[in-house]
Structure formats: C-alpha cells, structure tokens
C-alpha cells in the first residue's frame, strides 16, 4: 500500500473512530439523564422490577422511573408503585384494575399484575402509593441492583473519571491531527512557492 492510499484510509478510520466515540459519550450521557437527572427533577426514583408479574411489558430487570402523583390523578390502567404494607419498605409495581370510592369518600385501588390471573388480595390505600411509572428502561435495572450503596458511588466516580479522560483524549487526538494536516498543507504550499518568481520572470521576458 502506498502512502498516497494510506492517507485517505487513515482519515476515514479516524473519522469513524471519532464518530463512535461521540456516539458512546452521547449514549452514556443520555442514560445518565434518564436514570439520574430527570427523576431528580420531578422528585421521582428509579426502581428495578424483580419478578415477572408485569411481563411482558415490564420484564424482570427493567428499570422503572416512578414519579409522585396526586390520588385523584390516578386512573384505571395506570401502573403504580405502592407499599405492600403501609409504612413498610417492600414495594410492588402493578396496574390499577379498579378505583373504588366508598360511602365515606375514601379512595382505594384494586391492583393486578399483567401476567397474573387474578387481582391482588388487598386493596391499596392512597397513603401506600409512591407514584406512577413514568417510563421504563429494559434490563438496565440489573445494573442498578448490582451496584448499590457505597459501591454505586465508587462506580459512578470511576465512570465519570474514565469518560472525562476518554473525552479529553479524543479531543486532543483530533486537535493534534488537525494541526498535523495544517502543517502538511503549509509545507506543500511553501514547496510550490520558489517556482512562482521564475514563471513570472519568464513570462515578462517573453512579453
């Protein structure tokens, strides 16, 4: 392979690598936005689906983002996250099958998992509801489950450092390549300049 042919190939390879780098950074940034930033803005929280009761729409491992909502805004068909027992940490994410209002005006919800044959045994009180599912990201929940507590902070810190270093390296490489190309073009231009005065003199003599 000649150097003339190698130049364009290196340029194409560099452009592809640069494009892939930008793509990876955008994906990571987008995931951070969906998993951390947006839930924080609305006061929501990311949770992981652990069982298959909401399959196939929310299979095990799905990461769901739950946002707070007023009781009167919850409708039949909404997917809500609620405490299995009031005041207890165990949470369940099921669909509202019915909304019941008793003679005193108190509201209760009948819930059911999409994959379950029957509704849940106990009705859900508004005080148990943590919110409705805003959006879900398939399988990303397994990562969130594996990385918890102090380990999560370590992983987040390392990820930020690695991504920042990678972005700096990518930008620096592109800058060096741009300067190298500029220097090459300048050398070619300077090599061509000595012949110009001779051409001008010859033209003057002929004239």
C-alpha positions as CSV (number, residue, x, y, z in Angstrom):
1,X,0.0,0.0,0.0
2,X,1.4,3.4,-1.0
3,X,1.5,6.4,1.3
4,X,-0.9,8.2,-1.0
5,X,-3.6,5.5,-0.5
6,X,-2.8,5.1,3.2
7,X,-3.6,8.8,3.9
8,X,-7.3,8.7,3.0
9,X,-7.7,5.3,4.7
10,X,-6.3,6.8,8.0
11,X,-8.6,9.8,7.6
12,X,-11.7,7.6,7.1
13,X,-10.7,5.4,10.1
14,X,-10.1,8.4,12.2
15,X,-13.5,9.9,11.3
16,X,-15.2,6.6,12.1
17,X,-13.4,6.3,15.4
18,X,-14.3,9.9,16.3
19,X,-17.9,9.3,15.4
20,X,-18.1,6.1,17.5
21,X,-16.5,8.0,20.4
22,X,-19.1,10.7,20.2
23,X,-21.9,8.1,19.9
24,X,-20.7,6.3,23.1
25,X,-20.5,9.5,25.0
26,X,-24.0,10.6,23.9
27,X,-25.4,7.2,24.9
28,X,-23.8,7.4,28.4
29,X,-25.0,11.0,28.8
30,X,-28.5,10.0,27.7
31,X,-28.6,7.2,30.2
32,X,-27.4,9.4,33.0
33,X,-30.1,11.9,32.0
34,X,-32.9,9.2,32.1
35,X,-31.7,7.4,35.2
36,X,-30.5,10.3,37.4
37,X,-31.3,13.8,36.2
38,X,-34.9,13.5,35.1
39,X,-36.1,11.5,38.2
40,X,-34.4,14.1,40.4
41,X,-36.2,17.0,38.6
42,X,-39.7,15.5,39.3
43,X,-38.9,14.1,42.7
44,X,-39.1,10.6,41.4
45,X,-37.0,7.5,41.9
46,X,-35.6,4.6,39.8
47,X,-36.6,1.1,40.8
48,X,-35.9,-2.4,39.5
49,X,-38.5,-4.9,38.5
50,X,-37.5,-8.1,40.2
51,X,-40.4,-10.5,39.3
52,X,-42.3,-11.4,36.1
53,X,-45.7,-10.3,37.4
54,X,-45.7,-7.4,34.9
55,X,-44.4,-9.3,31.9
56,X,-44.2,-8.9,29.0
57,X,-44.4,-5.1,29.3
58,X,-42.1,-4.8,32.3
59,X,-39.9,-8.0,32.4
60,X,-37.6,-8.7,35.3
61,X,-34.6,-6.4,35.2
62,X,-36.4,-3.5,33.8
63,X,-35.6,-0.1,35.4
64,X,-38.7,1.9,36.0
65,X,-38.8,5.6,37.0
66,X,-41.6,6.4,39.4
67,X,-42.9,9.9,39.9
68,X,-45.2,11.2,42.6
69,X,-48.8,11.8,41.6
70,X,-52.0,13.0,43.3
71,X,-54.5,10.3,44.2
72,X,-57.2,11.9,42.1
73,X,-55.0,11.8,39.0
74,X,-54.5,8.1,39.2
75,X,-56.8,6.3,36.7
76,X,-57.7,2.7,35.9
77,X,-54.9,1.3,33.6
78,X,-52.1,3.3,35.2
79,X,-49.1,1.4,36.6
80,X,-48.4,2.4,40.2
81,X,-45.8,1.6,42.7
82,X,-47.0,1.1,46.2
83,X,-46.0,-0.2,49.6
84,X,-47.1,-3.8,50.1
85,X,-47.8,-2.8,53.7
86,X,-48.3,0.8,54.8
87,X,-45.0,2.1,56.2
88,X,-43.0,-0.9,55.2
89,X,-40.1,-0.7,52.7
90,X,-41.3,-3.6,50.4
91,X,-42.7,-2.1,47.1
92,X,-44.8,-3.6,44.4
93,X,-45.4,-2.2,40.9
94,X,-48.8,-3.3,39.4
95,X,-51.5,-1.9,37.2
96,X,-54.7,-0.3,38.6
97,X,-57.6,-2.6,37.7
98,X,-60.3,-0.7,39.5
99,X,-60.7,2.5,41.5
100,X,-63.1,2.2,44.4
101,X,-64.7,5.1,46.4
102,X,-66.6,4.1,49.5
103,X,-69.6,5.8,51.1
104,X,-67.2,8.0,53.2
105,X,-65.5,9.3,50.0
106,X,-62.2,7.4,50.7
107,X,-60.4,6.0,47.6
108,X,-58.9,2.6,47.3
109,X,-57.2,0.9,44.4
110,X,-57.6,-2.7,43.1
111,X,-54.3,-3.7,41.5
112,X,-53.2,-6.6,39.4
113,X,-50.0,-7.8,37.7
114,X,-50.3,-8.0,33.9
115,X,-49.1,-11.6,34.0
116,X,-51.2,-12.6,37.0
117,X,-54.5,-14.5,36.6
118,X,-56.3,-12.6,39.4
119,X,-56.2,-9.3,41.2
120,X,-54.1,-8.7,44.3
121,X,-55.7,-9.8,47.5
122,X,-55.6,-6.5,49.3
123,X,-56.8,-3.1,48.1
124,X,-54.2,-0.3,48.1
125,X,-54.8,2.9,50.1
126,X,-53.6,6.3,48.8
127,X,-51.1,6.5,51.7
128,X,-49.3,3.4,50.3
129,X,-48.9,4.8,46.8
130,X,-45.4,6.1,46.0
131,X,-46.3,7.2,42.5
132,X,-47.0,6.1,38.9
133,X,-44.5,4.6,36.4
134,X,-43.3,7.4,34.2
135,X,-41.1,5.4,31.9
136,X,-39.1,2.2,31.8
137,X,-35.7,1.0,30.5
138,X,-35.4,-2.7,29.8
139,X,-32.8,-4.7,31.7
140,X,-30.9,-1.7,33.0
141,X,-32.3,-2.4,36.4
142,X,-30.0,-5.3,36.9
143,X,-27.0,-2.9,36.7
144,X,-28.7,-0.6,39.3
145,X,-29.4,-3.6,41.6
146,X,-25.8,-4.9,41.4
147,X,-24.3,-1.5,42.1
148,X,-25.8,-0.2,45.3
149,X,-24.8,1.8,48.3
150,X,-21.2,2.9,48.6
151,X,-20.3,0.7,45.6
152,X,-22.6,2.8,43.5
153,X,-20.7,6.0,44.4
154,X,-17.4,4.3,43.6
155,X,-18.6,3.1,40.2
156,X,-20.2,6.5,39.3
157,X,-16.9,8.3,40.3
158,X,-14.8,5.9,38.2
159,X,-17.2,6.1,35.3
160,X,-17.0,9.9,35.3
161,X,-13.2,9.9,35.5
162,X,-12.9,7.4,32.7
163,X,-15.4,9.2,30.4
164,X,-13.7,12.6,31.1
165,X,-10.3,11.1,30.3
166,X,-11.6,9.4,27.2
167,X,-13.3,12.7,26.0
168,X,-10.1,14.6,26.7
169,X,-8.0,12.1,24.8
170,X,-10.5,12.1,21.8
171,X,-10.5,15.9,21.7
172,X,-6.7,16.1,22.0
173,X,-6.2,13.5,19.3
174,X,-8.5,15.3,16.9
175,X,-6.7,18.6,17.6
176,X,-3.3,17.1,17.0
177,X,-4.5,15.5,13.7
178,X,-6.0,18.8,12.6
179,X,-2.7,20.7,13.3
180,X,-0.7,18.0,11.5
181,X,-2.8,18.3,8.4
182,X,-2.5,22.1,8.5
183,X,1.3,21.8,8.8
184,X,1.4,19.4,5.9
185,X,-0.7,21.7,3.7
186,X,1.6,24.6,4.6
187,X,4.7,22.6,3.6
188,X,3.2,21.7,0.3
189,X,2.3,25.4,-0.3
190,X,5.8,26.5,0.6
191,X,7.4,24.0,-1.7
192,X,5.4,25.3,-4.6
193,X,6.3,29.0,-4.0
194,X,10.0,29.0,-5.3
195,X,8.9,28.3,-8.8
196,X,6.5,31.2,-9.0
197,X,9.1,34.1,-9.4
198,X,10.7,32.1,-12.3
199,X,7.4,31.7,-14.0
200,X,6.7,35.4,-13.6
201,X,10.2,36.4,-15.0
202,X,9.9,34.0,-17.9
203,X,6.5,35.5,-18.7
204,X,8.0,39.0,-18.5
205,X,10.9,38.2,-20.8
206,X,8.6,36.6,-23.4
207,X,6.4,39.7,-23.3
